[in-house]
Amino acid sequence: MRFGLLCSARAAGDAESGPSGQGLRDWMEFNEEAERLGFYSSFLVEHHFTGWDQVSATLMMLACLAMRTSTMRLGSGVLVLPWHNPVLLAEQAATLDLVSGGRLDLGVGKGYRHSEFLGFGIAPQESDGRFDEAVEVMTRSWTSAGRFSHAGTYWQFEDIVVEPKPCQSPHPPLWMAARSDTSITRAAVAGHSLILDQYAAPAQIADRIATYRTRLTGRPYDPMDVAVARHVHVADTGAETTAARRRLAAATERILRVARHPGLPENRSHVLGYQQPGAADAHALYGPPDQIAEGLAELQETGVAYVLLILETDVAQLHRFCADVIPRLAR
């Protein structure tokens, strides 16, 4: 198995009264150590308007990390395309791909939090159309030899040339966050890579990989084209495991609050499918090393080769995972 990270950062770090920006520096150092330990990639989320001091300028943070690393793949997990001007985003992504030496994995999605659509003044019902149009414009921006124009539903561009061109050809890999058969099929038919969520059971993961493999178009299937996220915490004691699960439950409930639409009984958010008590952490890998290795082995048996660990920003957890879990998984 190959391992990457799927993490966030808070500008002030864990201490609310800490020095401004300390959390950003902690995240950088955390990822530098992850590269030294052999982690393959680091994906950084994008979120807005939470009031949690959360990082929102994903590509800017990844550009900073590009300057402090040399081998680690740099991923967005994920950029929500309906909120972005696709031409500006294509320019920024290409620039990051160049300065990193072709290490960008551009994870993109449609968004799910009601509070973010409300804040940007965008109707959630438009997310599918905005997403598809953004992918079309960005792909054309990277691959067009010269100038082009675009007259779409949401964006119009007249006689533009998008520069610079990215390092990777024809463009940085696009990673689609998907859950339903429809979304997975769309990603596969387009030939994009796939990010599967941290909440699904191994049997569900197996079904989704099978759907992707069956529908994949334009290239042969590679297990590294599918990344599966998992919450992980290596614990020495039952009390430590319990405390970590409580922190996860609190964080999940906070996410559910911003995802819910107050006026609608149903919501597009996949997260709301896991709002029953215990559902969101049912497949989190929390506990002693043997237990975590068993959980990863179960995923491996379903065909998973690439796991994105959702860890607290704690270098000790990186070392525990590499020293105590990976050798057990190898055995």
One Martini backbone bead per residue (centre of mass of N, CA, C, O) as a GRO file, in nm:
protein
  331
    1MET     BB    1   0.100   0.034   0.015
    2ARG     BB    2   0.002   0.371  -0.017
    3PHE     BB    3   0.076   0.695   0.146
    4GLY     BB    4  -0.120   0.967   0.251
    5LEU     BB    5  -0.262   1.294   0.298
    6LEU     BB    6  -0.565   1.439   0.474
    7CYS     BB    7  -0.564   1.779   0.550
    8SER     BB    8  -0.561   2.043   0.778
    9ALA     BB    9  -0.575   2.395   0.891
   10ARG     BB   10  -0.497   2.629   1.149
   11ALA     BB   11  -0.371   2.931   1.192
   12ALA     BB   12  -0.339   2.898   1.525
   13GLY     BB   13  -0.398   2.623   1.590
   14ASP     BB   14  -0.463   2.483   1.900
   15ALA     BB   15  -0.412   2.773   2.002
   16GLU     BB   16  -0.606   3.046   2.023
   17SER     BB   17  -0.354   3.232   2.154
   18GLY     BB   18  -0.166   3.206   1.944
   19PRO     BB   19   0.031   3.275   1.706
   20SER     BB   20   0.013   3.401   1.412
   21GLY     BB   21   0.040   3.119   1.194
   22GLN     BB   22   0.128   2.856   1.348
   23GLY     BB   23  -0.048   2.643   1.204
   24LEU     BB   24   0.094   2.669   0.929
   25ARG     BB   25   0.375   2.585   1.028
   26ASP     BB   26   0.294   2.311   1.138
   27TRP     BB   27   0.198   2.192   0.868
   28MET     BB   28   0.465   2.210   0.723
   29GLU     BB   29   0.634   2.034   0.919
   30PHE     BB   30   0.458   1.785   0.899
   31ASN     BB   31   0.514   1.742   0.589
   32GLU     BB   32   0.818   1.725   0.595
   33GLU     BB   33   0.820   1.469   0.771
   34ALA     BB   34   0.655   1.293   0.582
   35GLU     BB   35   0.862   1.288   0.355
   36ARG     BB   36   1.095   1.162   0.521
   37LEU     BB   37   0.904   0.896   0.575
   38GLY     BB   38   0.754   0.844   0.270
   39PHE     BB   39   0.529   1.002   0.183
   40TYR     BB   40   0.356   1.056  -0.117
   41SER     BB   41   0.127   1.264  -0.001
   42SER     BB   42  -0.068   1.588   0.003
   43PHE     BB   43  -0.391   1.683   0.104
   44LEU     BB   44  -0.590   1.984   0.077
   45VAL     BB   45  -0.836   2.160   0.185
   46GLU     BB   46  -1.157   2.340   0.122
   47HIS     BB   47  -1.278   2.622   0.319
   48HIS     BB   48  -1.561   2.832   0.437
   49PHE     BB   49  -1.718   3.023   0.687
   50THR     BB   50  -1.677   2.882   0.985
   51GLY     BB   51  -1.496   3.014   1.236
   52TRP     BB   52  -1.216   2.810   1.264
   53ASP     BB   53  -0.951   2.912   1.126
   54GLN     BB   54  -0.947   2.816   0.835
   55VAL     BB   55  -0.813   2.705   0.558
   56SER     BB   56  -0.862   2.838   0.203
   57ALA     BB   57  -0.572   2.869   0.049
   58THR     BB   58  -0.466   2.604  -0.101
   59LEU     BB   59  -0.258   2.678  -0.330
   60MET     BB   60  -0.080   2.854  -0.153
   61MET     BB   61   0.005   2.633   0.046
   62LEU     BB   62   0.123   2.438  -0.170
   63ALA     BB   63   0.342   2.633  -0.267
   64CYS     BB   64   0.492   2.642  -0.003
   65LEU     BB   65   0.544   2.333   0.009
   66ALA     BB   66   0.709   2.314  -0.257
   67MET     BB   67   0.959   2.473  -0.124
   68ARG     BB   68   0.990   2.223   0.118
   69THR     BB   69   0.987   2.012  -0.115
   70SER     BB   70   1.055   1.723  -0.367
   71THR     BB   71   0.843   1.448  -0.382
   72MET     BB   72   0.576   1.525  -0.297
   73ARG     BB   73   0.260   1.516  -0.353
   74LEU     BB   74   0.019   1.778  -0.451
   75GLY     BB   75  -0.303   1.819  -0.304
   76SER     BB   76  -0.646   1.864  -0.358
   77GLY     BB   77  -0.914   1.809  -0.086
   78VAL     BB   78  -1.110   2.000  -0.238
   79LEU     BB   79  -1.186   2.185  -0.507
   80VAL     BB   80  -1.457   2.410  -0.558
   81LEU     BB   81  -1.567   2.498  -0.865
   82PRO     BB   82  -1.832   2.681  -0.829
   83TRP     BB   83  -1.643   2.924  -0.682
   84HIS     BB   84  -1.466   2.948  -0.951
   85ASN     BB   85  -1.265   3.082  -1.175
   86PRO     BB   86  -1.140   2.880  -1.423
   87VAL     BB   87  -0.904   3.052  -1.531
   88LEU     BB   88  -0.765   3.129  -1.270
   89LEU     BB   89  -0.731   2.837  -1.174
   90ALA     BB   90  -0.559   2.738  -1.412
   91GLU     BB   91  -0.323   2.932  -1.363
   92GLN     BB   92  -0.255   2.848  -1.070
   93ALA     BB   93  -0.210   2.546  -1.122
   94ALA     BB   94   0.016   2.574  -1.332
   95THR     BB   95   0.212   2.723  -1.151
   96LEU     BB   96   0.237   2.501  -0.935
   97ASP     BB   97   0.336   2.281  -1.128
   98LEU     BB   98   0.599   2.425  -1.199
   99VAL     BB   99   0.728   2.485  -0.911
  100SER     BB  100   0.705   2.158  -0.839
  101GLY     BB  101   0.773   1.971  -1.090
  102GLY     BB  102   0.499   1.804  -1.133
  103ARG     BB  103   0.311   1.755  -0.833
  104LEU     BB  104   0.015   1.792  -0.918
  105ASP     BB  105  -0.307   1.714  -0.762
  106LEU     BB  106  -0.633   1.785  -0.880
  107GLY     BB  107  -0.879   1.824  -0.661
  108VAL     BB  108  -1.234   1.792  -0.724
  109GLY     BB  109  -1.562   1.956  -0.665
  110LYS     BB  110  -1.909   2.057  -0.571
  111GLY     BB  111  -2.001   2.047  -0.293
  112TYR     BB  112  -2.196   2.054   0.051
  113ARG     BB  113  -2.213   2.331   0.198
  114HIS     BB  114  -2.446   2.553   0.273
  115SER     BB  115  -2.271   2.794   0.387
  116GLU     BB  116  -2.105   2.832   0.123
  117PHE     BB  117  -2.323   2.890  -0.084
  118LEU     BB  118  -2.439   3.128   0.069
  119GLY     BB  119  -2.179   3.305   0.082
  120PHE     BB  120  -2.149   3.306  -0.249
  121GLY     BB  121  -2.435   3.308  -0.393
  122ILE     BB  122  -2.496   2.993  -0.459
  123ALA     BB  123  -2.673   2.752  -0.599
  124PRO     BB  124  -2.676   2.418  -0.545
  125GLN     BB  125  -2.828   2.348  -0.821
  126GLU     BB  126  -2.558   2.454  -0.993
  127SER     BB  127  -2.313   2.261  -0.944
  128ASP     BB  128  -2.307   2.074  -1.186
  129GLY     BB  129  -2.282   2.286  -1.413
  130ARG     BB  130  -2.034   2.436  -1.300
  131PHE     BB  131  -1.844   2.199  -1.293
  132ASP     BB  132  -1.847   2.112  -1.592
  133GLU     BB  133  -1.759   2.388  -1.707
  134ALA     BB  134  -1.491   2.414  -1.556
  135VAL     BB  135  -1.353   2.163  -1.671
  136GLU     BB  136  -1.366   2.253  -1.965
  137VAL     BB  137  -1.206   2.521  -1.937
  138MET     BB  138  -0.948   2.413  -1.804
  139THR     BB  139  -0.868   2.207  -2.018
  140ARG     BB  140  -0.851   2.414  -2.248
  141SER     BB  141  -0.640   2.600  -2.120
  142TRP     BB  142  -0.405   2.376  -2.119
  143THR     BB  143  -0.443   2.262  -2.442
  144SER     BB  144  -0.430   2.513  -2.594
  145ALA     BB  145  -0.231   2.663  -2.834
  146GLY     BB  146  -0.420   2.914  -2.821
  147ARG     BB  147  -0.673   3.089  -2.869
  148PHE     BB  148  -0.999   3.143  -2.704
  149SER     BB  149  -1.350   3.076  -2.670
  150HIS     BB  150  -1.638   3.120  -2.432
  151ALA     BB  151  -1.997   3.012  -2.426
  152GLY     BB  152  -2.176   2.988  -2.142
  153THR     BB  153  -2.379   2.977  -1.869
  154TYR     BB  154  -2.148   3.107  -1.651
  155TRP     BB  155  -1.923   3.155  -1.883
  156GLN     BB  156  -1.722   3.424  -2.047
  157PHE     BB  157  -1.478   3.414  -2.318
  158GLU     BB  158  -1.257   3.639  -2.509
  159ASP     BB  159  -0.981   3.588  -2.662
  160ILE     BB  160  -0.788   3.373  -2.502
  161VAL     BB  161  -0.482   3.317  -2.314
  162VAL     BB  162  -0.345   3.061  -2.116
  163GLU     BB  163  -0.111   3.143  -1.852
  164PRO     BB  164   0.064   2.902  -1.798
  165LYS     BB  165   0.180   2.604  -1.868
  166PRO     BB  166   0.205   2.308  -1.760
  167CYS     BB  167   0.415   2.048  -1.683
  168GLN     BB  168   0.203   1.852  -1.724
  169SER     BB  169   0.091   1.599  -1.955
  170PRO     BB  170  -0.161   1.791  -2.045
  171HIS     BB  171  -0.215   1.782  -1.726
  172PRO     BB  172  -0.311   1.774  -1.432
  173PRO     BB  173  -0.444   1.561  -1.242
  174LEU     BB  174  -0.776   1.458  -1.196
  175TRP     BB  175  -0.961   1.454  -0.889
  176MET     BB  176  -1.255   1.285  -0.789
  177ALA     BB  177  -1.513   1.337  -0.581
  178ALA     BB  178  -1.694   1.031  -0.500
  179ARG     BB  179  -2.004   0.807  -0.455
  180SER     BB  180  -2.180   0.764  -0.675
  181ASP     BB  181  -2.238   0.601  -0.963
  182THR     BB  182  -2.260   0.854  -1.136
  183SER     BB  183  -1.995   0.997  -1.048
  184ILE     BB  184  -1.801   0.763  -1.104
  185THR     BB  185  -1.867   0.733  -1.404
  186ARG     BB  186  -1.786   1.019  -1.491
  187ALA     BB  187  -1.490   0.992  -1.410
  188ALA     BB  188  -1.420   0.742  -1.580
  189VAL     BB  189  -1.502   0.843  -1.866
  190ALA     BB  190  -1.294   1.094  -1.834
  191GLY     BB  191  -1.022   0.973  -1.686
  192HIS     BB  192  -1.031   1.010  -1.386
  193SER     BB  193  -0.963   1.025  -1.073
  194LEU     BB  194  -1.022   0.885  -0.730
  195ILE     BB  195  -1.215   0.987  -0.437
  196LEU     BB  196  -1.279   0.827  -0.133
  197ASP     BB  197  -1.441   0.813   0.150
  198GLN     BB  198  -1.413   0.775   0.514
  199TYR     BB  199  -1.711   0.626   0.574
  200ALA     BB  200  -1.694   0.381   0.414
  201ALA     BB  201  -1.718   0.065   0.366
  202PRO     BB  202  -1.539  -0.184   0.227
  203ALA     BB  203  -1.773  -0.290   0.049
  204GLN     BB  204  -1.829  -0.016  -0.083
  205ILE     BB  205  -1.551   0.025  -0.201
  206ALA     BB  206  -1.553  -0.222  -0.386
  207ASP     BB  207  -1.795  -0.130  -0.560
  208ARG     BB  208  -1.667   0.139  -0.660
  209ILE     BB  209  -1.422   0.019  -0.798
  210ALA     BB  210  -1.577  -0.158  -0.996
  211THR     BB  211  -1.719   0.071  -1.141
  212TYR     BB  212  -1.467   0.220  -1.234
  213ARG     BB  213  -1.330  -0.009  -1.395
  214THR     BB  214  -1.568  -0.055  -1.598
  215ARG     BB  215  -1.578   0.271  -1.696
  216LEU     BB  216  -1.306   0.316  -1.786
  217THR     BB  217  -1.147   0.566  -1.999
  218GLY     BB  218  -0.839   0.576  -2.204
  219ARG     BB  219  -0.725   0.367  -1.980
  220PRO     BB  220  -0.577   0.176  -1.771
  221TYR     BB  221  -0.593   0.029  -1.478
  222ASP     BB  222  -0.491   0.183  -1.162
  223PRO     BB  223  -0.481   0.164  -0.824
  224MET     BB  224  -0.362   0.471  -0.804
  225ASP     BB  225  -0.647   0.603  -0.908
  226VAL     BB  226  -0.735   0.524  -0.604
  227ALA     BB  227  -0.844   0.705  -0.320
  228VAL     BB  228  -0.861   0.636   0.036
  229ALA     BB  229  -1.010   0.753   0.311
  230ARG     BB  230  -0.878   0.776   0.666
  231HIS     BB  231  -0.914   0.760   0.988
  232VAL     BB  232  -0.626   0.809   1.216
  233HIS     BB  233  -0.520   0.648   1.540
  234VAL     BB  234  -0.253   0.591   1.747
  235ALA     BB  235  -0.286   0.385   2.039
  236ASP     BB  236  -0.202   0.282   2.376
  237THR     BB  237  -0.498   0.328   2.484
  238GLY     BB  238  -0.830   0.331   2.553
  239ALA     BB  239  -0.842   0.627   2.644
  240GLU     BB  240  -0.716   0.746   2.387
  241THR     BB  241  -0.925   0.641   2.190
  242THR     BB  242  -1.171   0.778   2.317
  243ALA     BB  243  -1.070   1.070   2.289
  244ALA     BB  244  -1.040   1.067   1.980
  245ARG     BB  245  -1.337   0.999   1.917
  246ARG     BB  246  -1.454   1.253   2.045
  247ARG     BB  247  -1.316   1.452   1.855
  248LEU     BB  248  -1.443   1.339   1.598
  249ALA     BB  249  -1.742   1.378   1.674
  250ALA     BB  250  -1.724   1.686   1.705
  251ALA     BB  251  -1.625   1.747   1.417
  252THR     BB  252  -1.864   1.616   1.269
  253GLU     BB  253  -2.091   1.792   1.389
  254ARG     BB  254  -1.981   2.055   1.278
  255ILE     BB  255  -2.012   1.974   0.980
  256LEU     BB  256  -2.317   1.918   0.982
  257ARG     BB  257  -2.410   2.208   1.046
  258VAL     BB  258  -2.294   2.333   0.767
  259ALA     BB  259  -2.447   2.127   0.569
  260ARG     BB  260  -2.714   2.203   0.651
  261HIS     BB  261  -3.040   2.280   0.551
  262PRO     BB  262  -3.283   2.457   0.720
  263GLY     BB  263  -3.524   2.428   0.474
  264LEU     BB  264  -3.438   2.120   0.421
  265PRO     BB  265  -3.475   1.776   0.448
  266GLU     BB  266  -3.276   1.770   0.215
  267ASN     BB  267  -2.939   1.682   0.094
  268ARG     BB  268  -2.643   1.659  -0.096
  269SER     BB  269  -2.490   1.553   0.136
  270HIS     BB  270  -2.304   1.276   0.223
  271VAL     BB  271  -2.264   1.327   0.529
  272LEU     BB  272  -2.575   1.299   0.610
  273GLY     BB  273  -2.560   0.976   0.586
  274TYR     BB  274  -2.376   0.992   0.885
  275GLN     BB  275  -2.565   1.114   1.143
  276GLN     BB  276  -2.567   0.881   1.301
  277PRO     BB  277  -2.467   0.742   1.569
  278GLY     BB  278  -2.140   0.626   1.474
  279ALA     BB  279  -2.120   0.643   1.153
  280ALA     BB  280  -1.864   0.832   1.099
  281ASP     BB  281  -1.664   0.617   1.287
  282ALA     BB  282  -1.695   0.309   1.205
  283HIS     BB  283  -1.415   0.326   0.997
  284ALA     BB  284  -1.218   0.409   1.188
  285LEU     BB  285  -0.859   0.398   1.269
  286TYR     BB  286  -0.870   0.323   1.606
  287GLY     BB  287  -0.577   0.230   1.790
  288PRO     BB  288  -0.389  -0.018   1.778
  289PRO     BB  289  -0.174  -0.133   1.544
  290ASP     BB  290  -0.313  -0.405   1.480
  291GLN     BB  291  -0.593  -0.286   1.416
  292ILE     BB  292  -0.508  -0.102   1.184
  293ALA     BB  293  -0.381  -0.319   1.004
  294GLU     BB  294  -0.643  -0.480   0.968
  295GLY     BB  295  -0.803  -0.253   0.829
  296LEU     BB  296  -0.607  -0.225   0.587
  297ALA     BB  297  -0.621  -0.519   0.490
  298GLU     BB  298  -0.920  -0.508   0.420
  299LEU     BB  299  -0.886  -0.298   0.199
  300GLN     BB  300  -0.679  -0.453   0.028
  301GLU     BB  301  -0.879  -0.689  -0.043
  302THR     BB  302  -1.062  -0.481  -0.223
  303GLY     BB  303  -0.815  -0.302  -0.389
  304VAL     BB  304  -0.652  -0.120  -0.209
  305ALA     BB  305  -0.345   0.102  -0.256
  306TYR     BB  306  -0.459   0.398  -0.159
  307VAL     BB  307  -0.405   0.602   0.132
  308LEU     BB  308  -0.566   0.864   0.315
  309LEU     BB  309  -0.467   1.024   0.595
  310ILE     BB  310  -0.649   1.131   0.884
  311LEU     BB  311  -0.475   1.357   1.081
  312GLU     BB  312  -0.339   1.490   1.322
  313THR     BB  313  -0.113   1.751   1.388
  314ASP     BB  314   0.118   1.490   1.453
  315VAL     BB  315   0.428   1.366   1.444
  316ALA     BB  316   0.395   1.116   1.626
  317GLN     BB  317   0.188   0.976   1.438
  318LEU     BB  318   0.374   0.930   1.202
  319HIS     BB  319   0.578   0.750   1.353
  320ARG     BB  320   0.384   0.533   1.454
  321PHE     BB  321   0.286   0.439   1.180
  322CYS     BB  322   0.565   0.360   1.057
  323ALA     BB  323   0.673   0.175   1.303
  324ASP     BB  324   0.385   0.000   1.380
  325VAL     BB  325   0.202  -0.051   1.115
  326ILE     BB  326   0.351  -0.118   0.851
  327PRO     BB  327   0.494  -0.382   0.943
  328ARG     BB  328   0.226  -0.536   0.998
  329LEU     BB  329   0.114  -0.516   0.712
  330ALA     BB  330   0.347  -0.669   0.573
  331ARG     BB  331   0.287  -0.939   0.744
   0.00000   0.00000   0.00000
